[in-house]
Amino acid sequence: MKKGFVLGLLALASVAIAGSAFAGLPCAAYSSCELTVAQHSNCHAGATNPTTDVLFSYGQVNFDSLCIAVTVRDCLGAAIETCSVRFDYSGAFDPQNENGGGTNGWLCGTGSATALTDANGTARFYVVGGGAGQLELTWSVTAECADPEVELCAQVDTLCVKSTDFNGSGNINFFDTFKYLPQLSSGSGWSGNMNCASPAVNFFDTFRYLPDLSAGSACAGFSVGNTFAGADCSAPILP
């Protein structure tokens, strides 16, 4: 009887020790990563899956960004505060047909960013870019508050992108206007239809483009080459 009681205590102690070993250490199985469209001012905010369509601007706050929300938990399910997490991202791009060959995508930033989790174990990263077409965004999140580091997630998302930076150069200037004017003249074009109010490209779209053109808006970052053979985005699902 006494021997069984002692063995039971030892078993409980072992579980407690094992539990304490997991406490405070990032655990991929209990952590989460989610990509959504921030601002919800994009063309398809009313669609079933708004993350497939994004409208970027380098200077206007009522446009979109991609938000990657990360919640870091240990293997006991407890949130980990002030954990340094690293977000790494890259991309491939398939330009929209009406923009012609040689047009790239653009991603702002260096391809890597770090942040500390808050009291809920959450950190957020935002991605803004340029170009018009399909973007294949490859990204991962790694917890640096462990030795060795723990990769929490890694995934690839494909998104239809529009922006005021039509050619994906990182600068908005007359080269972008050369891409936009033929669509305005013909009254049609997927990338030029920036307000998505109808199939037509008209002066309402110009009002969305001109502020960035006038300001010469730019974003330091890197070009995303034409290495991804995606589908054409010319038939978006309007709300």
C-alpha positions, 0 to 999 in steps of 0.5 A: 500500500505504502509502496503504491502511494510512493509510486503514485507520488513519483508519477505525479512529480514526473508529470509536473516536472515534464509540464514545467519543462514545456512551460514558457517554450514556444510550441508550433502545435499550439501556436497559430498564424493567420493571413488576412486583408487589413483595412477591408477597403479592397475591391472584394471586402464583401466576398467569401474570401477577401484575402484573394484580392488586394488593392495596394497603395504606398501612400494612402491609408484607406487602401489595403495591407496584408496582416499576418497575425501570430500567436505564440503559445507553449505546449501547455497552451499558455500564451508567451509574452515578450517572445521575439518572433521573426517574419520572413517573406518572399514572392513570385509574380505573374503580371496581369495581361493588359499590363504587358510583359516585363512587369514585375511585382514589388514587396516593401521591406527587406523580406524579414522583420521581427516583433515582440509578442504582447500580453496575449502572445500575439504579434502582427506583421504587415505587407504592402506591395505593388504591381498588378496580377497574381502574387505568390507570397511565401512566408514563415514565422520563427520564434527566436525566444527559444534555443534552438529557434522554433519555426511556428508556421510556413506557408504559401498564399496566392493573391490577386493584387492591384495597386497604384504602382502598375509596373511594380517598380516601387515608384509611382510615376509616368511609367505607371501612367503609360500602363493606366492610360490605355485602359482609361481610354478604352474604358476597360481593364482589370488593373485599372479598375481600382474602385471595382464599382463596375467593369469600366475604367473611368475618372473615378479610378483616376481619383484613386490613382492621382494622389499617389502619382502627384506625391510620387509615392514610393516604397523601399523594397525588392522586385518580385520577378515573373517566375510564377505561372498563375491564372489570369485575374481578369474575372474577379468576383465582385461583391 
